């Protein structure tokens, strides 16, 4: 399977693709030695700052992306993150997991995440 969202997800693939593209690139990379407490703490901090975070994983130390997700989630929780961190999506071929704050999937369903970019009348960026 190329991409996976949580099994109970009833979010259309096109919407999940929009979410995937909104979160530009992995902000955490976990190498062959596996995840550490620093990875968990970074994930917690980045989720608080960004709502959704991609993590690139070398699956050699975990076996599967599912195992990597569980390990990283547990480390983030140990660092003070909510126990309800969400799995937004996994992409096996890219070895990337997207985590979200609690409620992110619900926000995707109701259209409030990702936020829609507002367009200016003149089509140019405003400079402040």
Helices and strands as residue ranges (DSSP letters): E 3-4, H 13-22, E 26-30, H 37-50, E 52-57, G 59-61, H 65-78, E 86-91, E 96-100, H 104-110
